[in-house]
Amino acid sequence: MNVDVVVDGVVHTVSPTAGDLVRLEREYGITAGSMDETTTSVEHVLFLAWAGLCRTGVVDRELSFDDFLDLADVPEAGHNMNPPIPPPPS
């Protein structure tokens, strides 16, 4: 799974970790395995980008998600969000 985001005019490709996905699930009460192009919002994509960029030190960990929204944008061609493949049914 990769997420593309523009910060200060630079496109960053973020590869969210399991921890980033758990943070998304906790914040929004969703299941990452259920995400696809029809159910994933721009907010979810930007949250994953923010979590990954904070984790890797590209943006300051003290930067709130709301403040990140003032710095970030999706690439002109739209966001790249390759959703995770859901696990097989039990």
Buried (B, 14 or more C-beta within 10 A) or exposed (E): BEBBBBBEEEEBEBEBBEEBBEBBBEEEEBEBEEBEEEEBEEEBBBBBBBBBBBBEEBBEEEBEBEEBBEBBBBEEEEBBBEBBEEEEEE
